[in-house]
């Protein structure tokens, strides 16, 4: 998992090259984002990729190609996971920022 310097500081990572510390920090960060965005996985993925500031600035998924592609890919993988687990599909729609 790739962690930005502010995330490393927020979650007390001492060694950013430690897989254990990085995974734990990323999991905590994702949990915080999920809480911040009320479980909206689209915004969580967007904020994880582009940062909270960008999601706030654009009031949604930023218009960055990389972030748009990342959010779409996460949505596709989520749908595949649900299908593999025998769970009903959920509508995950990528909406442009307002």
N, C-alpha and C positions, 0 to 999 in steps of 0.2 A: 504494500500500500504506500502510496506517495503522500507524504504529509508536508503541508506548507509550514514555514517557520512559526506563524502565530498559533497553529494547531498544536505543534510540538510543545510550545510554551504553555498553552492552555491545559494540556493533559499531562504535564510533568514528565515528558519523555526525556530520559537522560542520554540515551544512545539511539539516534534516529536510524541507525543501521541494524538495530536489533529487530528481527522479525516479530518477536513476541510483543515488544513495546509498541511497535508501529501498528500491529493488528489491534491491540487493546485500545490504543488511542483513536484509531479510525472507527472502531465499534462505538466508543463513547461519543465521538463526534457525530456519527450517524444517528445515534440515539438522541442527542441534543437537537440535531436538525429536525428529526421526526417530531419531537416535542414542539419545537419552534413553529413548524409549519402544520401542526395539527394532523400529522400522519399523511399529508399530501406527498406521495412518493415522487411525483414529478418535480415539485419544488425542492424536495430533499436532494434528488439527483442533481438538479441544476445548481443548488448551493454548494454541494460537495465538489462539483466540477469548476464552477465559475466564482464561487464565494458568495457569502451572505450579502455583501455590499452590492454586487451586481444584480442579484435577485431583487433586492430592495429597490435599487435604482430603476429597474425596468418593470417593477411590479409583476414579476413572473419570470418565465424562462428568458434569459437574455438572448438577443439576436446573434449571438456568436455561433458560427458554423460548428466549431468544436463542441460547444455545449449542447446545441440542438442535436447533433449526432450522438453524443454521449447519452442524453436523456432518452432518445429514441431506442438506442441499443439496450439501455437498462430496462426499458419497458418491454422490449421483445424478449429479453432473457427472463424477466419476471413472468411473462405469459407462458414461456416454455416450462419454467419451473412449476407453475401451477398445474399445467397440463400433465407433466410427468408425475406429479403427486396425486393426480386424479381429482384435483380441485376445480371448481367451476371457474371459467374465465372471468376476469374483471376488466371492465372498460378502462383503459389507460390512454387518455387522449392528450397529445401534445398541443397545447394552445399557445399562440404567439403572445408575447408580452404586450400589455396595453400601452 
